[in-house]
Amino acid sequence: MREDGKIDYVELPGGALPATKDFYGKAFGWTFTDYGPDYAAFEQGVDGGFQAQPDDAGSVGKPLVILFAHDLEAMQAKVEAAGGAIVQPIFSFPGGRRFHFRDPAGNELAVWSDK
């Protein structure tokens, strides 16, 4: 069961996605669900996915820890009230909506909801 504020998903840079999937499949027996040519999800203890699309700066980015919220707007308000900086406002994606924020230490995280 998903809970507010708990780590729910981890997104990793995918690089050359076919090679990344091949490596994890061969090394650890992972299987994937593809969501287009640039994203492959996995369920291996903690759910997650590999993102092959470069970010706005052209790099493949860093790992992204994603928390869950039943009420995304309320959670965004809590993050802001606690001193988090919203770096990507709420947006939709296949499967739900999410926002990204930076904590006081400079780490970027995201919060998602299936609603």
The first five atom37 places (N, CA, C, CB, O) and aatype in JSON, in Angstrom:
{
  "aatype": [12, 1, 6, 3, 7, 11, 9, 3, 18, 19, 6, 10, 14, 7, 7, 0, 10, 14, 0, 16, 11, 3, 13, 18, 7, 11, 0, 13, 7, 17, 16, 13, 16, 3, 18, 7, 14, 3, 18, 0, 0, 13, 6, 5, 7, 19, 3, 7, 7, 13, 5, 0, 5, 14, 3, 3, 0, 7, 15, 19, 7, 11, 14, 10, 19, 9, 10, 13, 0, 8, 3, 10, 6, 0, 12, 5, 0, 11, 19, 6, 0, 0, 7, 7, 0, 9, 19, 5, 14, 9, 13, 15, 13, 14, 7, 7, 1, 1, 13, 8, 13, 1, 3, 14, 0, 7, 2, 6, 10, 0, 19, 17, 15, 3, 11],
  "atom_mask": [
    [1, 1, 1, 1, 1],
    [1, 1, 1, 1, 1],
    [1, 1, 1, 1, 1],
    [1, 1, 1, 1, 1],
    [1, 1, 1, 0, 1],
    [1, 1, 1, 1, 1],
    [1, 1, 1, 1, 1],
    [1, 1, 1, 1, 1],
    [1, 1, 1, 1, 1],
    [1, 1, 1, 1, 1],
    [1, 1, 1, 1, 1],
    [1, 1, 1, 1, 1],
    [1, 1, 1, 1, 1],
    [1, 1, 1, 0, 1],
    [1, 1, 1, 0, 1],
    [1, 1, 1, 1, 1],
    [1, 1, 1, 1, 1],
    [1, 1, 1, 1, 1],
    [1, 1, 1, 1, 1],
    [1, 1, 1, 1, 1],
    [1, 1, 1, 1, 1],
    [1, 1, 1, 1, 1],
    [1, 1, 1, 1, 1],
    [1, 1, 1, 1, 1],
    [1, 1, 1, 0, 1],
    [1, 1, 1, 1, 1],
    [1, 1, 1, 1, 1],
    [1, 1, 1, 1, 1],
    [1, 1, 1, 0, 1],
    [1, 1, 1, 1, 1],
    [1, 1, 1, 1, 1],
    [1, 1, 1, 1, 1],
    [1, 1, 1, 1, 1],
    [1, 1, 1, 1, 1],
    [1, 1, 1, 1, 1],
    [1, 1, 1, 0, 1],
    [1, 1, 1, 1, 1],
    [1, 1, 1, 1, 1],
    [1, 1, 1, 1, 1],
    [1, 1, 1, 1, 1],
    [1, 1, 1, 1, 1],
    [1, 1, 1, 1, 1],
    [1, 1, 1, 1, 1],
    [1, 1, 1, 1, 1],
    [1, 1, 1, 0, 1],
    [1, 1, 1, 1, 1],
    [1, 1, 1, 1, 1],
    [1, 1, 1, 0, 1],
    [1, 1, 1, 0, 1],
    [1, 1, 1, 1, 1],
    [1, 1, 1, 1, 1],
    [1, 1, 1, 1, 1],
    [1, 1, 1, 1, 1],
    [1, 1, 1, 1, 1],
    [1, 1, 1, 1, 1],
    [1, 1, 1, 1, 1],
    [1, 1, 1, 1, 1],
    [1, 1, 1, 0, 1],
    [1, 1, 1, 1, 1],
    [1, 1, 1, 1, 1],
    [1, 1, 1, 0, 1],
    [1, 1, 1, 1, 1],
    [1, 1, 1, 1, 1],
    [1, 1, 1, 1, 1],
    [1, 1, 1, 1, 1],
    [1, 1, 1, 1, 1],
    [1, 1, 1, 1, 1],
    [1, 1, 1, 1, 1],
    [1, 1, 1, 1, 1],
    [1, 1, 1, 1, 1],
    [1, 1, 1, 1, 1],
    [1, 1, 1, 1, 1],
    [1, 1, 1, 1, 1],
    [1, 1, 1, 1, 1],
    [1, 1, 1, 1, 1],
    [1, 1, 1, 1, 1],
    [1, 1, 1, 1, 1],
    [1, 1, 1, 1, 1],
    [1, 1, 1, 1, 1],
    [1, 1, 1, 1, 1],
    [1, 1, 1, 1, 1],
    [1, 1, 1, 1, 1],
    [1, 1, 1, 0, 1],
    [1, 1, 1, 0, 1],
    [1, 1, 1, 1, 1],
    [1, 1, 1, 1, 1],
    [1, 1, 1, 1, 1],
    [1, 1, 1, 1, 1],
    [1, 1, 1, 1, 1],
    [1, 1, 1, 1, 1],
    [1, 1, 1, 1, 1],
    [1, 1, 1, 1, 1],
    [1, 1, 1, 1, 1],
    [1, 1, 1, 1, 1],
    [1, 1, 1, 0, 1],
    [1, 1, 1, 0, 1],
    [1, 1, 1, 1, 1],
    [1, 1, 1, 1, 1],
    [1, 1, 1, 1, 1],
    [1, 1, 1, 1, 1],
    [1, 1, 1, 1, 1],
    [1, 1, 1, 1, 1],
    [1, 1, 1, 1, 1],
    [1, 1, 1, 1, 1],
    [1, 1, 1, 1, 1],
    [1, 1, 1, 0, 1],
    [1, 1, 1, 1, 1],
    [1, 1, 1, 1, 1],
    [1, 1, 1, 1, 1],
    [1, 1, 1, 1, 1],
    [1, 1, 1, 1, 1],
    [1, 1, 1, 1, 1],
    [1, 1, 1, 1, 1],
    [1, 1, 1, 1, 1],
    [1, 1, 1, 1, 1]
  ],
  "atom_positions": [
    [[0.83, -1.17, 0.0], [0.0, 0.0, 0.0], [0.89, 1.24, 0.0], [-0.95, -0.01, 1.21], [1.84, 1.34, 0.77]],
    [[0.57, 2.17, -0.84], [1.33, 3.4, -0.93], [0.97, 4.33, 0.21], [1.09, 4.09, -2.29], [-0.2, 4.44, 0.59]],
    [[2.0, 5.02, 0.76], [1.79, 5.93, 1.87], [2.39, 7.29, 1.58], [2.39, 5.35, 3.16], [3.42, 7.41, 0.92]],
    [[1.72, 8.33, 2.07], [2.22, 9.69, 1.9], [3.63, 9.83, 2.45], [1.28, 10.69, 2.6], [3.93, 9.36, 3.55]],
    [[4.49, 10.47, 1.67], [5.83, 10.81, 2.13], [6.83, 9.68, 2.16], [0.0, 0.0, 0.0], [7.96, 9.88, 2.6]],
    [[6.45, 8.49, 1.72], [7.37, 7.34, 1.73], [8.03, 7.2, 0.36], [6.62, 6.04, 2.1], [7.43, 7.51, -0.66]],
    [[9.28, 6.72, 0.35], [9.95, 6.46, -0.92], [9.15, 5.4, -1.65], [11.43, 6.02, -0.72], [8.88, 4.32, -1.12]],
    [[8.78, 5.71, -2.89], [7.89, 4.85, -3.65], [8.49, 4.39, -4.97], [6.6, 5.57, -3.91], [8.07, 3.37, -5.53]],
    [[9.48, 5.13, -5.49], [9.98, 4.86, -6.83], [11.35, 5.49, -6.96], [9.0, 5.41, -7.92], [11.61, 6.54, -6.36]],
    [[12.22, 4.89, -7.73], [13.55, 5.45, -7.99], [13.75, 5.47, -9.5], [14.67, 4.63, -7.27], [13.61, 4.44, -10.16]],
    [[14.09, 6.64, -10.03], [14.34, 6.78, -11.45], [15.84, 6.93, -11.66], [13.56, 7.99, -12.04], [16.48, 7.77, -11.02]],
    [[16.4, 6.13, -12.55], [17.83, 6.14, -12.81], [18.1, 6.57, -14.25], [18.44, 4.76, -12.53], [17.28, 6.33, -15.13]],
    [[19.25, 7.2, -14.5], [19.6, 7.5, -15.88], [19.72, 6.2, -16.67], [20.92, 8.3, -15.95], [20.29, 5.22, -16.18]],
    [[19.19, 6.19, -17.88], [19.18, 4.97, -18.68], [20.25, 4.88, -19.73], [0.0, 0.0, 0.0], [20.57, 3.78, -20.19]],
    [[20.84, 6.02, -20.12], [21.87, 5.99, -21.15], [21.34, 5.32, -22.41], [0.0, 0.0, 0.0], [20.23, 5.61, -22.86]],
    [[22.12, 4.42, -22.96], [21.68, 3.62, -24.12], [20.75, 2.55, -23.57], [22.91, 2.99, -24.92], [21.2, 1.5, -23.11]],
    [[19.47, 2.81, -23.61], [18.48, 1.99, -22.92], [18.54, 0.5, -23.27], [17.11, 2.5, -23.22], [18.48, -0.32, -22.35]],
    [[18.65, 0.1, -24.54], [18.73, -1.35, -24.82], [19.92, -2.02, -24.11], [18.85, -1.58, -26.32], [19.78, -3.13, -23.6]],
    [[21.07, -1.35, -24.08], [22.24, -1.93, -23.41], [22.04, -1.98, -21.9], [23.51, -1.11, -23.74], [22.45, -2.94, -21.25]],
    [[21.4, -0.95, -21.34], [21.13, -0.92, -19.89], [20.19, -2.06, -19.51], [20.52, 0.44, -19.48], [20.44, -2.77, -18.54]],
    [[19.11, -2.22, -20.27], [18.16, -3.3, -20.0], [18.83, -4.66, -20.16], [16.94, -3.21, -20.93], [18.6, -5.57, -19.36]],
    [[19.65, -4.81, -21.18], [20.36, -6.07, -21.4], [21.26, -6.41, -20.22], [21.18, -6.01, -22.69], [21.29, -7.55, -19.77]],
    [[22.0, -5.41, -19.72], [22.89, -5.62, -18.59], [22.12, -6.09, -17.35], [23.64, -4.34, -18.27], [22.47, -7.11, -16.76]],
    [[21.08, -5.34, -16.95], [20.34, -5.69, -15.74], [19.58, -7.0, -15.9], [19.38, -4.58, -15.38], [19.41, -7.75, -14.93]],
    [[19.13, -7.28, -17.11], [18.46, -8.56, -17.36], [19.42, -9.72, -17.2], [0.0, 0.0, 0.0], [19.09, -10.71, -16.54]],
    [[20.6, -9.6, -17.8], [21.59, -10.68, -17.73], [22.2, -10.81, -16.34], [22.69, -10.45, -18.75], [22.37, -11.92, -15.84]],
    [[22.54, -9.68, -15.71], [23.24, -9.72, -14.43], [22.32, -10.11, -13.28], [23.86, -8.38, -14.14], [22.73, -10.86, -12.39]],
    [[21.07, -9.62, -13.29], [20.21, -9.79, -12.13], [18.85, -10.42, -12.44], [19.99, -8.48, -11.49], [18.05, -10.64, -11.53]],
    [[18.58, -10.71, -13.71], [17.3, -11.31, -14.07], [16.14, -10.34, -14.09], [0.0, 0.0, 0.0], [14.98, -10.77, -14.05]],
    [[16.41, -9.05, -14.15], [15.34, -8.06, -14.16], [14.54, -8.14, -15.45], [15.9, -6.66, -13.98], [15.07, -8.47, -16.51]],
    [[13.26, -7.83, -15.35], [12.38, -7.68, -16.51], [11.85, -6.26, -16.52], [11.2, -8.73, -16.49], [11.89, -5.57, -15.49]],
    [[11.36, -5.81, -17.66], [11.0, -4.41, -17.83], [9.65, -4.26, -18.51], [12.05, -3.69, -18.63], [9.21, -5.13, -19.25]],
    [[9.01, -3.13, -18.25], [7.83, -2.68, -18.98], [8.24, -1.41, -19.7], [6.59, -2.45, -18.02], [8.62, -0.42, -19.06]],
    [[8.17, -1.42, -21.02], [8.57, -0.26, -21.81], [7.43, 0.73, -21.93], [9.05, -0.69, -23.2], [6.28, 0.35, -22.17]],
    [[7.76, 2.0, -21.75], [6.82, 3.11, -21.94], [7.43, 4.02, -22.99], [6.54, 3.9, -20.59], [7.95, 5.08, -22.67]],
    [[7.37, 3.6, -24.24], [7.99, 4.34, -25.33], [9.46, 3.98, -25.44], [0.0, 0.0, 0.0], [9.96, 3.14, -24.7]],
    [[10.17, 4.62, -26.38], [11.57, 4.27, -26.64], [12.56, 4.79, -25.6], [11.97, 4.79, -27.98], [13.71, 4.36, -25.58]],
    [[12.12, 5.71, -24.73], [13.05, 6.35, -23.79], [12.83, 6.02, -22.33], [12.97, 7.81, -23.96], [13.45, 6.61, -21.46]],
    [[11.92, 5.05, -22.04], [11.65, 4.76, -20.64], [11.31, 3.28, -20.46], [10.5, 5.63, -20.12], [10.5, 2.73, -21.2]],
    [[11.94, 2.67, -19.48], [11.66, 1.28, -19.13], [11.52, 1.18, -17.62], [12.78, 0.33, -19.66], [12.43, 1.56, -16.88]],
    [[10.4, 0.67, -17.15], [10.14, 0.53, -15.72], [10.53, -0.86, -15.24], [8.65, 0.8, -15.4], [10.55, -1.82, -16.02]],
    [[10.84, -0.96, -13.94], [11.15, -2.26, -13.34], [10.48, -2.37, -11.99], [12.67, -2.45, -13.2], [10.15, -1.36, -11.37]],
    [[10.29, -3.59, -11.54], [9.74, -3.89, -10.21], [10.69, -4.88, -9.56], [8.27, -4.45, -10.28], [10.57, -6.09, -9.76]],
    [[11.63, -4.36, -8.78], [12.67, -5.21, -8.2], [12.87, -4.86, -6.73], [13.99, -5.06, -8.96], [13.95, -4.4, -6.36]],
    [[11.87, -5.05, -5.9], [11.94, -4.63, -4.51], [11.33, -3.26, -4.38], [0.0, 0.0, 0.0], [10.18, -3.13, -3.96]],
    [[12.06, -2.24, -4.74], [11.53, -0.88, -4.89], [11.27, -0.7, -6.37], [12.53, 0.23, -4.31], [12.15, -0.97, -7.19]],
    [[10.09, -0.24, -6.73], [9.79, 0.01, -8.13], [10.67, 1.15, -8.64], [8.3, 0.34, -8.34], [11.1, 2.0, -7.87]],
    [[10.92, 1.15, -9.94], [11.72, 2.21, -10.52], [11.71, 2.15, -12.02], [0.0, 0.0, 0.0], [10.96, 1.37, -12.62]],
    [[12.54, 2.96, -12.62], [12.63, 3.0, -14.07], [13.92, 3.63, -14.52], [0.0, 0.0, 0.0], [14.58, 4.35, -13.78]],
    [[14.27, 3.34, -15.78], [15.42, 3.95, -16.42], [14.93, 4.98, -17.42], [16.31, 2.88, -17.11], [14.09, 4.68, -18.27]],
    [[15.44, 6.21, -17.33], [15.08, 7.31, -18.21], [16.24, 7.54, -19.18], [14.74, 8.6, -17.41], [17.32, 7.95, -18.76]],
    [[16.02, 7.28, -20.47], [17.08, 7.44, -21.46], [17.11, 8.84, -22.04], [16.91, 6.44, -22.57], [18.12, 9.24, -22.64]],
    [[16.04, 9.6, -21.87], [15.95, 10.95, -22.43], [16.86, 11.89, -21.65], [14.49, 11.47, -22.41], [16.8, 11.94, -20.42]],
    [[17.73, 12.66, -22.35], [18.56, 13.63, -21.63], [17.7, 14.71, -20.98], [19.59, 14.27, -22.58], [16.59, 14.99, -21.43]],
    [[18.23, 15.31, -19.9], [17.51, 16.41, -19.27], [17.72, 17.69, -20.08], [17.97, 16.61, -17.8], [18.36, 17.66, -21.13]],
    [[17.19, 18.81, -19.61], [17.27, 20.07, -20.35], [18.71, 20.52, -20.59], [16.52, 21.15, -19.61], [18.98, 21.24, -21.55]],
    [[19.63, 20.11, -19.73], [21.03, 20.5, -19.89], [21.78, 19.55, -20.82], [21.73, 20.55, -18.54], [22.97, 19.75, -21.09]],
    [[21.09, 18.5, -21.33], [21.71, 17.57, -22.26], [22.39, 16.39, -21.59], [0.0, 0.0, 0.0], [22.94, 15.53, -22.28]],
    [[22.37, 16.32, -20.25], [22.98, 15.19, -19.57], [21.91, 14.16, -19.23], [23.73, 15.64, -18.28], [20.72, 14.46, -19.27]],
    [[22.34, 12.96, -18.91], [21.37, 11.92, -18.55], [20.92, 12.06, -17.11], [21.95, 10.55, -18.78], [20.1, 11.26, -16.65]],
    [[21.43, 13.03, -16.4], [20.93, 13.31, -15.07], [21.52, 12.44, -13.98], [0.0, 0.0, 0.0], [22.52, 11.75, -14.17]],
    [[20.86, 12.49, -12.83], [21.26, 11.75, -11.64], [20.09, 10.9, -11.21], [21.73, 12.71, -10.5], [18.96, 11.11, -11.67]],
    [[20.32, 9.93, -10.33], [19.18, 9.19, -9.79], [18.18, 10.14, -9.14], [19.65, 8.15, -8.77], [18.56, 11.14, -8.54]],
    [[16.9, 9.82, -9.27], [15.83, 10.64, -8.72], [14.98, 9.78, -7.8], [14.96, 11.26, -9.86], [14.37, 8.81, -8.23]],
    [[14.94, 10.14, -6.53], [14.08, 9.46, -5.55], [12.71, 10.12, -5.63], [14.68, 9.54, -4.09], [12.59, 11.34, -5.62]],
    [[11.67, 9.29, -5.71], [10.31, 9.79, -5.87], [9.46, 9.3, -4.7], [9.7, 9.32, -7.22], [9.36, 8.11, -4.43]],
    [[8.84, 10.27, -4.01], [7.95, 9.98, -2.89], [6.51, 9.94, -3.4], [8.1, 11.05, -1.76], [6.24, 10.36, -4.52]],
    [[5.61, 9.43, -2.59], [4.2, 9.33, -2.97], [3.35, 10.29, -2.15], [3.69, 7.89, -2.8], [3.69, 10.6, -1.01]],
    [[2.24, 10.76, -2.74], [1.26, 11.57, -2.02], [-0.13, 11.28, -2.57], [1.58, 13.08, -2.15], [-0.33, 11.23, -3.78]],
    [[-1.09, 11.08, -1.67], [-2.49, 10.92, -2.09], [-3.04, 12.24, -2.6], [-3.35, 10.4, -0.92], [-3.83, 12.25, -3.55]],
    [[-2.62, 13.36, -2.0], [-3.07, 14.69, -2.39], [-1.83, 15.49, -2.8], [-3.86, 15.41, -1.24], [-1.12, 16.03, -1.94]],
    [[-1.58, 15.56, -4.1], [-0.36, 16.16, -4.61], [-0.26, 17.65, -4.29], [-0.27, 15.95, -6.1], [0.8, 18.13, -3.9]],
    [[-1.35, 18.38, -4.45], [-1.33, 19.81, -4.17], [-1.03, 20.08, -2.69], [-2.66, 20.45, -4.56], [-0.26, 20.98, -2.37]],
    [[-1.64, 19.31, -1.8], [-1.39, 19.49, -0.37], [0.07, 19.17, -0.03], [-2.33, 18.6, 0.45], [0.68, 19.86, 0.79]],
    [[0.63, 18.14, -0.66], [2.02, 17.79, -0.39], [2.96, 18.86, -0.92], [2.36, 16.43, -1.01], [3.97, 19.18, -0.28]],
    [[2.65, 19.42, -2.09], [3.49, 20.51, -2.61], [3.48, 21.69, -1.64], [3.01, 20.95, -4.02], [4.52, 22.3, -1.4]],
    [[2.32, 22.02, -1.1], [2.22, 23.11, -0.13], [3.07, 22.81, 1.11], [0.74, 23.35, 0.27], [3.72, 23.71, 1.64]],
    [[3.06, 21.56, 1.58], [3.88, 21.18, 2.74], [5.36, 21.32, 2.44], [3.56, 19.75, 3.18], [6.13, 21.81, 3.26]],
    [[5.76, 20.88, 1.24], [7.16, 20.97, 0.84], [7.61, 22.43, 0.83], [7.38, 20.32, -0.54], [8.68, 22.77, 1.34]],
    [[6.78, 23.29, 0.23], [7.12, 24.71, 0.17], [7.16, 25.33, 1.57], [6.1, 25.46, -0.71], [8.07, 26.1, 1.87]],
    [[6.2, 25.0, 2.41], [6.15, 25.55, 3.77], [7.35, 25.11, 4.61], [4.86, 25.12, 4.47], [7.79, 25.83, 5.51]],
    [[7.89, 23.93, 4.3], [9.05, 23.42, 5.03], [10.36, 23.97, 4.5], [9.07, 21.91, 4.97], [11.42, 23.7, 5.07]],
    [[10.32, 24.74, 3.41], [11.54, 25.34, 2.87], [12.06, 24.7, 1.61], [0.0, 0.0, 0.0], [13.14, 25.06, 1.15]],
    [[11.31, 23.76, 1.03], [11.72, 23.17, -0.24], [11.45, 24.12, -1.39], [0.0, 0.0, 0.0], [10.5, 24.9, -1.35]],
    [[12.29, 24.06, -2.41], [12.13, 24.91, -3.6], [11.57, 24.08, -4.74], [13.49, 25.57, -4.01], [12.18, 23.08, -5.13]],
    [[10.44, 24.47, -5.26], [9.83, 23.75, -6.38], [10.65, 24.05, -7.64], [8.32, 24.15, -6.58], [10.79, 25.21, -8.03]],
    [[11.2, 23.01, -8.26], [12.0, 23.2, -9.47], [11.24, 22.78, -10.72], [13.3, 22.43, -9.37], [11.62, 23.14, -11.83]],
    [[10.17, 22.01, -10.55], [9.29, 21.64, -11.65], [7.89, 21.52, -11.08], [9.75, 20.29, -12.34], [7.6, 20.59, -10.33]],
    [[6.99, 22.45, -11.44], [5.64, 22.41, -10.89], [4.9, 21.14, -11.34], [4.85, 23.65, -11.32], [5.38, 20.41, -12.2]],
    [[3.76, 20.9, -10.75], [2.97, 19.7, -11.05], [2.75, 19.56, -12.55], [1.62, 19.74, -10.3], [2.34, 20.5, -13.23]],
    [[3.02, 18.35, -13.05], [2.8, 18.04, -14.46], [2.27, 16.61, -14.56], [4.12, 18.21, -15.29], [2.45, 15.8, -13.65]],
    [[1.63, 16.31, -15.67], [1.07, 14.97, -15.92], [2.08, 14.12, -16.68], [-0.26, 15.06, -16.71], [2.89, 14.63, -17.46]],
    [[2.0, 12.82, -16.45], [2.79, 11.84, -17.2], [1.95, 10.57, -17.26], [4.21, 11.57, -16.52], [0.98, 10.45, -16.52]],
    [[2.29, 9.62, -18.13], [1.5, 8.38, -18.18], [1.49, 7.69, -16.81], [2.06, 7.43, -19.26], [2.53, 7.24, -16.34]],
    [[0.34, 7.61, -16.2], [0.22, 6.96, -14.9], [-0.07, 7.9, -13.75], [0.0, 0.0, 0.0], [-0.39, 7.45, -12.65]],
    [[0.03, 9.21, -13.97], [-0.26, 10.12, -12.86], [0.25, 11.52, -13.08], [0.0, 0.0, 0.0], [0.34, 12.01, -14.21]],
    [[0.6, 12.17, -11.96], [1.13, 13.53, -11.97], [2.24, 13.6, -10.93], [0.01, 14.59, -11.67], [2.28, 12.8, -10.0]],
    [[3.15, 14.57, -11.1], [4.2, 14.75, -10.1], [4.78, 16.15, -10.17], [5.31, 13.71, -10.3], [4.53, 16.9, -11.11]],
    [[5.56, 16.5, -9.12], [6.35, 17.72, -9.11], [7.74, 17.4, -8.59], [5.67, 18.83, -8.25], [7.93, 16.39, -7.91]],
    [[8.71, 18.25, -8.91], [10.07, 18.09, -8.43], [10.41, 19.24, -7.5], [11.08, 18.01, -9.62], [9.95, 20.36, -7.7]],
    [[11.23, 18.95, -6.49], [11.66, 19.99, -5.57], [13.11, 19.77, -5.18], [10.76, 20.02, -4.32], [13.66, 18.67, -5.33]],
    [[13.72, 20.82, -4.67], [15.08, 20.75, -4.15], [15.0, 20.97, -2.64], [16.03, 21.81, -4.84], [14.38, 21.92, -2.17]],
    [[15.66, 20.07, -1.89], [15.67, 20.21, -0.43], [16.76, 21.2, -0.02], [15.9, 18.83, 0.25], [17.52, 21.65, -0.87]],
    [[16.84, 21.56, 1.27], [17.85, 22.55, 1.7], [19.29, 22.12, 1.43], [17.68, 22.81, 3.17], [20.18, 22.98, 1.37]],
    [[19.55, 20.82, 1.28], [20.91, 20.35, 0.99], [21.22, 20.37, -0.51], [21.1, 18.94, 1.53], [22.34, 20.07, -0.91]],
    [[20.21, 20.73, -1.33], [20.41, 20.78, -2.77], [20.03, 19.54, -3.53], [0.0, 0.0, 0.0], [20.21, 19.5, -4.75]],
    [[19.5, 18.53, -2.85], [19.08, 17.3, -3.52], [17.75, 17.53, -4.23], [18.95, 16.15, -2.5], [16.84, 18.15, -3.69]],
    [[17.64, 17.02, -5.46], [16.36, 17.07, -6.16], [15.62, 15.76, -5.95], [16.56, 17.35, -7.67], [16.17, 14.68, -6.15]],
    [[14.37, 15.88, -5.53], [13.48, 14.73, -5.37], [12.17, 15.07, -6.08], [13.24, 14.39, -3.85], [11.97, 16.19, -6.53]],
    [[11.3, 14.09, -6.17], [9.99, 14.31, -6.76], [8.94, 13.68, -5.87], [9.91, 13.73, -8.21], [9.23, 12.82, -5.04]],
    [[7.7, 14.14, -6.05], [6.55, 13.55, -5.38], [5.52, 13.28, -6.46], [5.97, 14.5, -4.25], [5.26, 14.14, -7.31]],
    [[4.93, 12.08, -6.44], [3.95, 11.72, -7.46], [2.64, 11.28, -6.84], [4.5, 10.63, -8.37], [2.59, 10.92, -5.66]],
    [[1.59, 11.3, -7.64], [0.27, 10.79, -7.25], [-0.35, 10.14, -8.46], [-0.64, 11.94, -6.69], [-0.12, 10.56, -9.6]],
    [[-1.14, 9.12, -8.22], [-1.84, 8.46, -9.32], [-3.17, 9.14, -9.63], [-2.07, 6.99, -8.99], [-3.93, 8.66, -10.47]],
    [[-3.45, 10.26, -8.95], [-4.7, 10.99, -9.16], [-4.42, 12.31, -9.83], [-5.44, 11.21, -7.85], [-5.35, 13.08, -10.1]]
  ]
}
